[in-house]
Amino acid sequence: ITQENDKSLWLYSADCIPILIADTKTRTIGACHTGLKGLQKNILSKLIIKLENIGCKKKNLIIAMGPAINRNNYEVNSEDIDHLLAEVTASKIIESPSNIYESQVKYLIPKLKIDISPKKLLFDIQIAATLQLIYTGIIKDQIHINRLCTFSNPKLFNSWRRDHSSLRQWSCIYSKINIENNSFLI
């Protein structure tokens, strides 16, 4: 996270989701990446809390999720995501203070997983990340997702699951205040 003018933040990732965040009012930018482990540790909720603690407002955030492995290629053990699935499905809908959250969740849940065997699931980490952001109070329209799959596009992206290589791609966010008209470039 940085609040400084004329700075860039860079991420190095393969199949995990690169996530870039900007506050359109305070000009704060942030970057993180997450896969299953990060989602299990609520990294996105923690990032939103950190941004709020330094003066950002949720309503002013715009969030971009870069290419990541998609659910057609991301096979996981069901026991590895049981708690996460419970968190991003029914229990949170019941606790939700607003019908807006409930309607967004009902739209996204069917896209979350596909059962392929009794102990395996094809898991959509971008939808799970979106749901975690919605539960923090982010509105779906503030989240922009690049749905290109790192695994399925070998000419465009590196993928650890496909190649077992240490090659990665870079994502960045850059903040510059245009002094002439006081606009904010991201």
Secondary structure in CASP SS format (residue, H / E / C, confidence):
PFRMAT SS
TARGET T0000
AUTHOR 0000-0000-0000
METHOD secondary structure of the structure
MODEL  1
I C 1.00
T E 1.00
Q C 1.00
E C 1.00
N C 1.00
D C 1.00
K E 1.00
S E 1.00
L E 1.00
W E 1.00
L E 1.00
Y E 1.00
S E 1.00
A C 1.00
D C 1.00
C C 1.00
I E 1.00
P E 1.00
I E 1.00
L E 1.00
I E 1.00
A E 1.00
D E 1.00
T C 1.00
K C 1.00
T C 1.00
R C 1.00
T C 1.00
I E 1.00
G E 1.00
A E 1.00
C E 1.00
H E 1.00
T E 1.00
G C 1.00
L H 1.00
K H 1.00
G H 1.00
L H 1.00
Q H 1.00
K C 1.00
N C 1.00
I H 1.00
L H 1.00
S H 1.00
K H 1.00
L H 1.00
I H 1.00
I H 1.00
K H 1.00
L H 1.00
E H 1.00
N H 1.00
I C 1.00
G C 1.00
C C 1.00
K C 1.00
K H 1.00
K H 1.00
N H 1.00
L E 1.00
I E 1.00
I E 1.00
A E 1.00
M E 1.00
G C 1.00
P C 1.00
A E 1.00
I C 1.00
N C 1.00
R C 1.00
N C 1.00
N C 1.00
Y C 1.00
E E 1.00
V E 1.00
N E 1.00
S H 1.00
E H 1.00
D H 1.00
I H 1.00
D H 1.00
H H 1.00
L H 1.00
L H 1.00
A H 1.00
E H 1.00
V C 1.00
T C 1.00
A H 1.00
S H 1.00
K H 1.00
I H 1.00
I H 1.00
E H 1.00
S C 1.00
P C 1.00
S C 1.00
N H 1.00
I H 1.00
Y H 1.00
E H 1.00
S H 1.00
Q H 1.00
V H 1.00
K H 1.00
Y H 1.00
L H 1.00
I H 1.00
P H 1.00
K H 1.00
L C 1.00
K E 1.00
I E 1.00
D E 1.00
I E 1.00
S E 1.00
P C 1.00
K C 1.00
K E 1.00
L E 1.00
L E 1.00
F E 1.00
D C 1.00
I H 1.00
Q H 1.00
I H 1.00
A H 1.00
A H 1.00
T H 1.00
L H 1.00
Q H 1.00
L H 1.00
I H 1.00
Y H 1.00
T C 1.00
G C 1.00
I C 1.00
I C 1.00
K H 1.00
D H 1.00
Q H 1.00
I E 1.00
H E 1.00
I E 1.00
N C 1.00
R C 1.00
L C 1.00
C E 1.00
T C 1.00
F C 1.00
S C 1.00
N C 1.00
P C 1.00
K C 1.00
L C 1.00
F C 1.00
N C 1.00
S C 1.00
W H 1.00
R H 1.00
R H 1.00
D H 1.00
H C 1.00
S C 1.00
S C 1.00
L C 1.00
R C 1.00
Q E 1.00
W E 1.00
S E 1.00
C E 1.00
I E 1.00
Y E 1.00
S E 1.00
K E 1.00
I E 1.00
N E 1.00
I C 1.00
E C 1.00
N C 1.00
N C 1.00
S E 1.00
F E 1.00
L E 1.00
I C 1.00
END
